Amino acid sequence: MPAQRLQDAPFEPFALATAAPKRMIGRHSRSRYAGLQRTRKKTRDEHAYRPAAGEEVTPNAMTPPPDNSQLSKPRRSKLAMASLVLGAWVPILLVLLGFLQGVAEPEAVAGAIGHVIVYGAFVSFPASIIIGIVALCIIRSHQGQLLGRGLAIGGICLSGLIVSVALCVYPRVNQLLIEDAIHDAYFPVVAALCKYEDDHHSPATNLSQLVTAYIPDIPRSQYADSVEYSVIDNGRGWQFCIHSRALSTPRIYCCRQPWRFTEEEKRQILSSFHVWAVLKEGSLKK
């Protein structure tokens, strides 16, 4: 297009850009790019780090300190470790108590295990589960800067497993504890009856004959409803029974001298420990 026609034509940007020579477009683009560069440099200068009044200027003073928060080494969650420790301390104690079976009576060991399981399950294990859940929430919120997810999950799973086992064995443990309490309370009476028979060559006619000479008084127990003593086998033996309803099934803890039971009574015997035969209520022959 001739220069005269370009000057006389009305102002139309699209037509001007289309008709202008390539060297004009290149010159315009370079000037726009230079302007953008000046604007960016001005913006950087406005946000640049400037030392305060009286601050010593060093070669690196104009550079802000680097942010090392993202470069810090991840640490392990203490709550996760606490959850695992609380869930694991009872199994460790049970293993240690297992080594004591050779030097202690089985009932004593069972009683100690019962105390550890019952009190540990209802105190430590719920705490371990709660702490483990809290630890998992905190670890997730730290986005990889806090470790210990496996420890927390292990503590929760271990606690849940042992709580389930403790609930299953609690009836048996409770029975052992009650039987031990009854034996500890009334075994002195059995020993006194045996000693009286040795001294007098005949059984005692009633328990009052034992008081003062062999035992201070007739003992009592919170697990015993009543006690019963009788002479059997035509005066050649005796029988000492304790009636208890401490468990779900009423029971009789019977010590007999000599140790003889009828066939019907043997079928009613639930278990035996120490000097006692455990029978159902009403199964002994009068």
Helices and strands as residue ranges (DSSP letters): H 3-8, H 13-19, H 22-46, G 69-71, E 75-76, H 78-98, G 99-102, H 106-141, E 146-147, H 149-200, G 207-209, E 226-232, E 237-244, E 251-257, H 263-268, E 269-273, E 276-280
